[in-house]
Amino acid sequence: MASVEAAVPGAVPLPDQADMMDSSTYALIGTSAIFTVVLLLRHLQFTTQDKNLPPHIPSTIPFLGHAVNFGKAPLDFLKAAYETYGPVFSFTMVGQTFTYLIGSESSALFFDSKNENLNAEDVYNHLTSPIFGKGVAYDAPNHVFLEQKKLMKSGLNISNYRRHIPLIEKETREYVAKWGSEGKTDMFESLSELIILTASSCLHGKEIREAIDERVAGLYSDLDGGFSHAAWLLPGWIPLPSFRRRDAAHIKIKQLFFKAIAKRRANIDAGEEIEPDMLQTLIDGRYKEGRPLSDDEISGMLIGLLLAGQHTSSTTGSWLAFFLAKYKDIQEECYEEQLRVFGNETSKCDYDGLKECTLLDRCLKESLRLRPPIMTMMRMCRNPQNVMGYTIPVGHQICVSPTTNQQLSEVWKDCSAFNPDRFLDESLNDKFSYVPFGAGRHRCIGEGFAYVQIKTLMSVLLRNYEFSLVDGYFPGINYATMLHTPLHPVIHYKKRVPIE
């Protein structure tokens, strides 16, 4: 999908307590007992393991292993492990063995791998199929999923991006009209709402965008709630409230999409002029065998496209806003760049102008370097894999952490500092050291749209508002969520004085 992996990061923290103190608690306890026995057997295996296996970080806690320490501070955990054990190491969490590949050289195994060796469906399907539906994304055979991605990628092109920009700008201006001249807003919540609107306008088509109201937004929220720690750890048949809301929302949104697809087909039959949006791309699409996509497949792919992109863009846009609010001198340079390229706050954006906004582009890249929305990408090892002198056995979950690769001190000077101008150095070409959207055959097909979407809405926001931290507070990272969103992301805004 646009970035299905973005919606399904690979960190495995502890489940949310509020949703799991009832039947799920007992399920987890029972599962823990079973896995404790399994882990004891694994421990015996590790004591006699082949010396070529990656170093294994020991733990005395059955089943949970390092889940607590990792969940509290995953970046610190992985950096410390890297310093102690090197670029390849394994550890246990919630009954499973994870092998991390840190740094560009070892990460090549992950990004250059084929699905039959390092498999994505084994990791993600149980989480995504209740949300996207059957027969799409990781629930489809891999060759079918690849065809689905190819179809969607064909609708994500520069010609369409040029058409998207006015739609994004219109949605942004209408959304912030309610802000007033000065105030505070939850930036992550605001951008989450705005990005659903802009993505629907650009990708889903007018038939679906016209149907989005507060009720539908609530359904999206319930569906999005399926990307939870509980859903990651527990079987889908457990009757958690969040699972029931997710499943009900899936049915209702599918019904809404079915009506929109039927309306689009009727409009085509009536000879109306149709915009070349993603909905039309999928309606016109054919698999290699010649079969058209079913309405159920189209609906599932549109859900995946929206939710996957919404996660990454709202998280990234929020962090970008907070970095600019913290570093006011850089914010003012970005504002001046906007005025040079586009003019005053009422001027229109366009694709060529956004390409000229090179400082904003570097700020976005640096935000993605320091705060990539995806902490970990994962694959299940189906065949033994050799990397840097080690052999990773079948059954390990092989992981790459963009967050860690992008903050290694031997690659990135002053790695913790926000310095957009580091991207002026063209020698920063360590292949897999900067991978916020993945790389190789695993690169996110929605990367181009994400850049256009975020840069367009930030162009409108920067020309209209000045952003500041509230009482000097810069958000910490919310490790309790599946994506590493800003913690308590309230920001102050003030309307800029219009420029004649």
LINSULFEN-V67133 format. One record per backbone hydrogen bond with DSSP energy under -0.5 kcal/mol. NH is the residue of the N-H (numbers start at 1). CO is the residue of the C=O. Records with the same first field share a line. If there is no record, write none. Layout:
BEGIN
NH = CO, CO
END
This chain:
BEGIN
6 = 3
7 = 3, 4
8 = 4
10 = 376
19 = 16
20 = 17
25 = 22
26 = 22
27 = 23
28 = 24
29 = 25
30 = 26
31 = 27
32 = 28
33 = 29
34 = 30
35 = 31
36 = 32
37 = 33
38 = 34
39 = 35
40 = 36
41 = 37
42 = 38
43 = 39
44 = 40
45 = 41
46 = 42
47 = 43
48 = 44, 45
49 = 46
53 = 50
55 = 88
57 = 55, 90
58 = 56
62 = 60
64 = 62
65 = 61
66 = 92
67 = 64
70 = 66
71 = 67
72 = 68
73 = 69
77 = 73
78 = 74
79 = 75
80 = 76
81 = 77
82 = 78
83 = 79
84 = 80
85 = 81
86 = 81, 82
89 = 100
90 = 55
91 = 98
93 = 96
94 = 64
95 = 63
96 = 93
98 = 91, 96
99 = 397
100 = 89, 98
101 = 399
102 = 87, 100
107 = 103
108 = 104, 105
109 = 106
110 = 107
111 = 107
112 = 108
113 = 110
117 = 114
118 = 114
119 = 117, 380
123 = 120
124 = 120
125 = 121
127 = 124
128 = 124
129 = 125
131 = 128
132 = 128
133 = 128, 129
136 = 133
139 = 136
140 = 137
144 = 141
145 = 141
146 = 142
147 = 143
148 = 144
149 = 145
150 = 146
151 = 147
152 = 148
153 = 149
154 = 150
155 = 151, 152
156 = 153
157 = 155
161 = 157
162 = 158
163 = 159
164 = 160
165 = 161
166 = 162
167 = 163
168 = 164
169 = 165
170 = 166
171 = 167
172 = 168
173 = 169
174 = 170
175 = 171
176 = 172
177 = 173
178 = 175
179 = 176
180 = 176
183 = 493
185 = 491
187 = 185, 489
190 = 186
191 = 187
192 = 188
193 = 189
194 = 190
195 = 191
196 = 192
197 = 193
198 = 194
199 = 195
200 = 196
201 = 197
202 = 198
203 = 199
204 = 199, 200
205 = 200
208 = 205
209 = 205
210 = 206
211 = 208
212 = 208, 209
213 = 211
217 = 213
218 = 214
219 = 215
220 = 216
221 = 217
222 = 218
223 = 219
224 = 220
225 = 221
226 = 223
227 = 224
228 = 226
232 = 228
233 = 229
234 = 230
238 = 235
240 = 238
244 = 240
245 = 241
246 = 242
247 = 243
248 = 244
249 = 245
250 = 246
251 = 247
252 = 248
253 = 249
254 = 250
255 = 251
256 = 252
257 = 253
258 = 254
259 = 255
260 = 256
261 = 257
262 = 258
263 = 259
264 = 260
265 = 261
266 = 262
267 = 263
268 = 264
269 = 265
270 = 266
271 = 268
272 = 267
277 = 275
278 = 203
279 = 203
281 = 277
282 = 278
283 = 279
284 = 280
285 = 281
287 = 291
290 = 287
293 = 285
298 = 294
299 = 295
300 = 296
301 = 297
302 = 298
303 = 299
304 = 300
305 = 301
306 = 302
307 = 303
308 = 304
309 = 305
310 = 306
311 = 307
312 = 308
313 = 309
314 = 310
315 = 311
316 = 312
317 = 313
318 = 314
319 = 315
320 = 316
321 = 317
322 = 318
323 = 319
324 = 320
325 = 321
326 = 322
327 = 323
328 = 326
330 = 327
331 = 327
332 = 328
333 = 329
334 = 330
335 = 331
336 = 332
337 = 333
338 = 334
339 = 335
340 = 336
341 = 337
342 = 338
343 = 338, 339
347 = 344
354 = 350
355 = 351
356 = 352, 353
357 = 353, 354
358 = 356
361 = 357
362 = 358
363 = 359
364 = 360
365 = 361
366 = 362
367 = 363
368 = 364
369 = 365
370 = 366
371 = 367
375 = 373
377 = 400
379 = 398
380 = 119
381 = 396
382 = 117, 380
383 = 117
385 = 392
387 = 390
390 = 387
391 = 52
392 = 385, 390
393 = 391
395 = 381
396 = 393
397 = 97
398 = 379, 396
399 = 99
400 = 377
402 = 400
405 = 401
406 = 402
407 = 404
408 = 405
409 = 407
411 = 408
412 = 408
413 = 411
415 = 412
417 = 414
419 = 417
422 = 419
423 = 420
424 = 421
425 = 422
426 = 424
428 = 425
429 = 427
431 = 429
433 = 430
434 = 430
437 = 438
438 = 435
441 = 111
442 = 439
443 = 440
444 = 437
445 = 1
446 = 2
447 = 444
450 = 446
451 = 447
452 = 448
453 = 449
454 = 450
455 = 451
456 = 452
457 = 453
458 = 454
459 = 455
460 = 456
461 = 457
462 = 458
463 = 459
464 = 460, 461
465 = 461
466 = 494
468 = 492
469 = 325
470 = 473, 490
471 = 469
473 = 470
474 = 472
478 = 485
479 = 477
481 = 478
484 = 373
485 = 478, 483
487 = 476
489 = 486
490 = 488
491 = 185
492 = 468
493 = 183
494 = 466
495 = 181
496 = 464
500 = 498
END
